[in-house]
Amino acid sequence: MRTEGVTPTHPTDRQAAGATLAHGRVALDGRWTADQGGAVEAAAARIARAGAGQAVIVDMAGVARLDTLGAWVLERTRAEVEAAGGRLTYAGLRAEQRILLGEMHLRASEPAAALRDGRIHAVLDGLGRRVVGGGHDLVTGLAFLGEVIAACLRVAMRPSTFRGRALVNQIEQVAFRGVPIIVLISFLVGGIVAQQGIFQLQRFGAAAFVVNLIGLLILRELGVLLTSIMVAGRSGSAFTAEIGSMRMREEVDALRVMGLDPIEILIVPRILALVLGLPMLTLIAALAALSGGGLTAMAYGGLTLEQFLARLQAAVGVHHVLVGLIKAPFMALIIGIIATIEGFAVEGSAESLGRHVTASVVKSIFMVIVLDGLFAVFFAAIDF
């Protein structure tokens, strides 16, 4: 940027913004402020016409006052001149004017990064951003998991600091109060799966094998998966909303000021409650789903209760029950980590809170399904 030494003249504050053109040079005067918006826009239009296709120097020495609006209009005009093939430089800048124009120049440059060169470019750009975002989320999750493990070790070394009442309260919220809805949903799903299975197996005269179907499907996959999804939607979203609200009210910062670790106080009890509560809920959900499937099998398949129980005992073993129970703590850990990370990411607005609660539920359900698939491959590989 080329500047020239011009002795500044300071008009009175009541003078409106103006621009005087002479031989490729525009001398500005008056107040380039928000209260002079009309005059500022008119003067900027004259500058844009003067600079179209040629170089123009804008002399700022006579400007009595420049605020954010005036600087933004000048930078917008400079961009218009350059787009028309001209060039605009400033002269006679004072230090505060140079800083303000520089800030407006940076702000004006930011939207250019969002320009797209076409549909394919936009799709690839969006895909790349999501991949990078996924990698960032993975690294953040691993780092947060390390912090939680370290906090658990500190609590184990100093049991007197552990908040037992908080753990009991969270187990009540996660497990006991979640039993009714989980039992209802699991019972209905078990009945639906059994009904559809009977309708298909009757074609081959093998309706009795629906007991094998629902027994293996519920105990190994469906029970823990349904429970995890419902816990992610119910308790995971609640964790995110609670911690996010504390962030908005600066309660988390207050804990740090008091010398307390938010991880120990807020996160450890919630994650432990999930790890302890989800296996219990999984077992209850499996029993409810088997009950729903059994009633449906007796109603549609002509089986008696003794036949259903006998075939179920022959079809499944203890290791099938263990498969679902082994998955549950890992899914609980995933749900807890994602929910609390999203809670800590909440900023100071209701929109941010809603966005992160939604992200918490979506990410938790996605990761639960992915983890269930990985476990299915692992157990199949070891023939368990």
C-alpha positions in Angstrom: 0.0 0.0 0.0 1.5 3.4 -1.1 1.1 6.3 1.3 1.9 9.9 1.0 2.7 12.4 3.8 -0.2 14.8 3.9 -0.8 17.2 6.7 -4.2 16.2 8.2 -7.0 18.6 8.5 -9.7 17.9 11.0 -13.2 19.2 10.1 -15.8 19.5 12.7 -17.6 16.4 13.9 -20.9 17.6 12.4 -19.5 17.6 8.9 -20.9 14.9 6.6 -18.7 12.4 4.8 -17.5 13.7 1.4 -15.1 12.9 -1.4 -13.4 15.4 -3.8 -11.9 14.0 -7.1 -8.9 15.5 -8.8 -6.4 13.9 -11.2 -6.7 10.3 -10.0 -6.8 11.3 -6.4 -9.8 11.3 -4.1 -9.6 13.5 -1.0 -12.0 12.3 1.7 -13.3 14.6 4.4 -15.9 14.7 7.2 -17.2 11.9 9.4 -17.2 8.4 7.9 -19.4 6.9 10.6 -22.7 5.1 11.0 -24.7 8.2 11.6 -23.6 9.5 8.2 -24.5 6.3 6.3 -26.2 8.0 3.3 -23.3 10.4 2.7 -20.8 7.6 3.2 -22.5 5.4 0.5 -22.8 8.4 -1.9 -19.1 9.2 -1.5 -18.1 5.5 -1.9 -20.1 5.4 -5.1 -18.1 8.3 -6.5 -14.8 6.6 -5.5 -16.0 3.4 -7.3 -16.7 5.3 -10.5 -13.4 7.1 -10.4 -11.4 3.9 -9.9 -13.1 1.8 -12.5 -10.3 0.5 -14.7 -7.6 2.8 -13.4 -5.5 3.5 -10.4 -6.9 5.8 -7.8 -5.4 7.2 -4.5 -7.7 7.8 -1.6 -6.4 10.5 0.7 -7.6 9.9 4.2 -5.9 12.9 5.8 -9.1 15.0 5.9 -11.3 12.3 7.6 -12.4 13.6 10.9 -13.6 10.3 12.2 -13.7 6.7 10.9 -15.7 3.9 12.5 -16.4 0.3 11.6 -19.1 1.1 9.0 -16.9 3.6 7.2 -14.0 1.3 7.1 -16.2 -1.6 5.9 -17.6 0.6 3.1 -14.1 1.7 2.0 -12.9 -1.9 1.9 -16.0 -2.9 0.0 -15.3 -0.1 -2.5 -11.7 -1.1 -2.8 -12.9 -4.7 -3.7 -15.3 -3.3 -6.3 -12.6 -1.2 -7.9 -10.2 -4.1 -8.1 -13.0 -6.3 -9.6 -13.5 -3.6 -12.3 -9.8 -3.8 -13.2 -8.6 -0.8 -11.2 -6.4 -0.3 -8.2 -7.1 1.6 -5.0 -4.5 2.7 -2.5 -4.7 4.8 0.7 -2.7 7.9 1.6 -2.5 10.0 4.7 -3.6 7.1 7.0 -3.4 7.6 10.7 -2.4 4.6 12.9 -5.9 3.9 14.1 -7.3 4.2 10.6 -4.7 1.7 9.3 -5.6 -0.8 12.0 -9.4 -0.5 11.4 -9.1 -0.8 7.6 -6.8 -3.8 8.1 -9.3 -5.5 10.2 -12.1 -4.9 7.7 -9.8 -6.2 5.0 -9.4 -9.5 6.8 -13.1 -9.8 7.4 -13.9 -9.1 3.8 -11.4 -11.7 2.7 -12.9 -14.6 4.8 -16.1 -15.3 2.7 -13.9 -15.8 -0.4 -12.8 -19.1 1.0 -16.4 -20.4 0.9 -16.7 -19.9 -2.9 -17.3 -23.1 -4.9 -16.3 -23.9 -8.4 -19.1 -26.2 -9.2 -21.3 -29.1 -7.9 -18.5 -31.7 -8.1 -16.1 -29.5 -6.3 -18.7 -28.8 -3.6 -19.4 -32.5 -3.1 -15.7 -33.4 -2.9 -15.0 -30.4 -0.6 -17.9 -31.4 1.7 -16.7 -35.0 1.8 -13.1 -34.0 2.6 -14.3 -31.7 5.4 -16.3 -34.6 6.9 -13.4 -37.0 6.7 -11.1 -34.5 8.4 -13.8 -33.7 10.9 -14.2 -37.4 11.6 -10.5 -37.8 12.2 -10.5 -34.8 14.5 -13.4 -36.3 16.5 -11.5 -39.6 16.8 -8.4 -37.9 18.1 -10.5 -35.7 20.5 -12.4 -38.8 21.7 -9.1 -40.7 22.4 -7.7 -37.7 24.3 -10.8 -37.3 26.3 -10.9 -41.1 27.1 -7.3 -40.7 28.4 -8.4 -37.9 30.7 -11.3 -39.9 32.0 -9.1 -42.9 32.7 -6.6 -40.7 34.5 -9.4 -39.2 36.6 -10.6 -42.7 37.5 -7.1 -43.7 38.6 -6.9 -40.6 40.7 -10.2 -41.4 42.3 -9.1 -45.0 42.9 -6.0 -43.7 44.7 -8.0 -41.3 46.8 -11.4 -43.0 47.4 -12.5 -40.3 49.8 -12.8 -37.9 46.9 -15.3 -40.1 45.0 -18.8 -38.7 44.9 -20.8 -41.9 45.7 -24.1 -40.1 45.9 -23.6 -38.7 42.4 -23.0 -42.2 41.1 -26.1 -43.6 42.8 -28.2 -40.7 41.5 -26.9 -41.2 37.9 -27.6 -45.0 38.1 -31.1 -44.2 39.1 -31.5 -41.7 36.2 -29.9 -44.0 33.6 -31.0 -47.5 34.7 -34.0 -47.6 37.0 -36.0 -44.8 35.4 -35.2 -46.1 32.0 -36.6 -49.6 32.7 -40.3 -48.9 31.7 -39.6 -47.5 28.3 -36.9 -50.1 27.5 -39.1 -53.0 28.6 -42.0 -51.7 26.5 -40.0 -51.2 23.4 -38.1 -54.5 23.7 -41.4 -56.4 24.3 -43.0 -54.9 21.2 -39.9 -55.5 19.0 -39.6 -59.1 20.2 -43.2 -59.7 19.3 -42.9 -58.1 15.9 -39.7 -60.1 15.0 -41.4 -63.3 16.1 -44.5 -62.6 14.1 -42.7 -61.8 10.9 -40.4 -64.8 11.5 -43.4 -67.2 11.9 -45.1 -65.8 8.7 -41.9 -66.6 6.7 -41.0 -69.9 8.3 -44.6 -71.3 7.9 -44.0 -71.5 4.2 -41.5 -74.2 4.8 -43.3 -75.9 7.7 -40.7 -74.7 10.1 -42.6 -72.2 12.3 -41.2 -73.8 15.4 -37.7 -72.6 14.5 -38.8 -69.1 15.2 -37.7 -69.8 18.8 -34.1 -70.3 17.6 -34.4 -67.1 15.5 -35.5 -64.8 18.3 -33.4 -66.5 20.9 -30.1 -65.9 19.1 -31.1 -62.6 17.5 -32.2 -61.0 20.8 -29.6 -62.3 23.1 -26.6 -61.7 20.8 -27.6 -58.6 18.9 -31.0 -57.0 19.2 -31.2 -56.7 23.0 -28.0 -54.8 23.5 -28.4 -52.8 20.3 -31.9 -51.6 21.1 -30.9 -50.8 24.7 -27.9 -48.9 23.6 -29.8 -46.8 21.0 -32.5 -46.0 23.6 -29.9 -45.1 26.2 -28.1 -42.9 23.7 -31.3 -41.0 22.9 -32.4 -40.8 26.5 -29.4 -40.6 28.8 -26.7 -39.5 26.3 -28.8 -36.5 25.2 -29.5 -35.6 28.9 -25.8 -35.7 29.7 -25.0 -33.3 26.8 -27.8 -31.0 27.8 -26.8 -30.9 31.4 -23.1 -30.3 30.9 -23.9 -27.9 28.0 -26.2 -25.8 30.3 -23.4 -25.7 32.9 -21.0 -24.5 30.3 -23.5 -21.7 29.3 -23.8 -20.6 32.9 -20.0 -20.9 33.4 -20.5 -23.4 36.2 -17.7 -25.6 34.7 -15.3 -22.6 34.9 -16.4 -22.0 38.5 -15.4 -25.6 39.4 -12.0 -25.0 38.0 -11.7 -21.7 39.9 -12.5 -23.6 43.1 -9.7 -26.0 42.4 -12.0 -28.9 41.4 -11.6 -31.2 38.4 -14.7 -31.1 36.2 -13.8 -34.6 34.9 -13.9 -36.1 38.3 -16.9 -34.2 39.5 -19.1 -34.4 36.3 -17.9 -37.0 34.0 -16.7 -40.0 36.1 -20.0 -40.6 37.9 -22.0 -40.4 34.7 -19.8 -42.8 32.7 -19.6 -45.3 35.6 -23.4 -45.1 35.8 -23.6 -46.0 32.1 -21.1 -48.8 32.3 -22.9 -50.3 35.3 -26.4 -49.6 34.2 -26.3 -50.6 30.5 -25.6 -54.3 31.1 -28.5 -54.5 33.6 -30.8 -52.8 31.1 -29.5 -55.1 28.3 -30.5 -58.2 30.3 -33.9 -56.8 31.2 -34.5 -55.8 27.6 -33.5 -59.3 26.4 -36.0 -60.9 28.9 -38.7 -58.5 27.8 -38.1 -59.2 24.1 -38.1 -62.9 24.7 -41.4 -62.6 26.5 -42.9 -60.7 23.6 -41.6 -63.2 21.2 -42.8 -66.1 23.2 -46.3 -64.7 23.5 -46.4 -64.1 19.7 -45.1 -67.6 19.0 -47.8 -69.1 21.2 -50.5 -66.9 19.5 -49.4 -67.3 15.9 -47.2 -70.4 15.8 -49.3 -72.8 17.9 -46.5 -73.4 20.4 -47.2 -74.1 24.0 -45.2 -72.4 26.8 -43.4 -75.7 27.6 -42.5 -76.2 23.9 -41.2 -72.6 23.7 -39.0 -72.9 26.8 -37.7 -76.3 25.8 -36.7 -75.1 22.3 -35.2 -71.9 23.7 -33.1 -73.8 26.2 -31.9 -76.1 23.4 -31.1 -73.2 21.0 -29.2 -70.8 23.2 -26.5 -71.2 25.8 -24.8 -69.1 28.4 -22.3 -67.9 25.9 -25.0 -66.3 23.8 -26.1 -64.3 26.8 -22.5 -63.3 27.5 -22.1 -62.0 24.0 -24.7 -59.3 24.6 -23.4 -58.5 28.1 -19.8 -58.2 27.0 -20.8 -55.6 24.4 -22.8 -53.5 26.8 -20.0 -51.8 28.8 -18.1 -50.9 25.7 -21.2 -49.3 24.1 -21.9 -47.5 27.4 -18.3 -46.1 27.3 -18.8 -44.9 23.8 -22.1 -43.2 24.6 -20.7 -41.5 27.7 -17.6 -40.2 26.0 -19.4 -38.8 23.0 -22.2 -37.3 25.1 -19.8 -35.5 27.5 -17.5 -34.3 24.7 -20.4 -32.7 23.0 -21.6 -31.2 26.3 -18.2 -29.5 26.8 -18.2 -28.2 23.2 -21.4 -26.2 23.8 -20.9 -22.4 23.5 -23.0 -19.6 25.0 -26.2 -19.9 22.9 -29.4 -22.1 22.8 -28.7 -22.8 19.2 -25.3 -24.3 20.1 -26.9 -26.4 22.8 -29.5 -27.8 20.5 -26.9 -28.5 17.8 -24.6 -30.4 20.1 -27.4 -32.4 21.7 -28.4 -33.5 18.2 -24.8 -34.3 17.3 -24.5 -36.3 20.5 -27.4 -38.6 19.7 -26.5 -39.1 16.1 -22.8 -39.8 16.7 -23.6 -42.2 19.6 -26.1 -44.2 17.6 -23.7 -44.4 14.7 -20.8 -45.5 16.8 -23.0 -48.1 18.7 -24.0 -49.7 15.4 -20.4 -49.6 14.1 -19.1 -51.2 17.4 -21.8 -53.8 17.2 -20.7 -54.7 13.7 -17.1 -55.0 14.8 -18.0 -57.2 17.8 -20.1 -59.4 15.4 -17.1 -59.9 13.2 -14.8 -60.6 16.2 -17.1 -63.2 17.8 -17.6 -64.9 14.5 -13.9 -65.1 14.0 -13.3 -66.7 17.4 -16.4 -68.9 17.0 -18.0 -67.7 20.2 
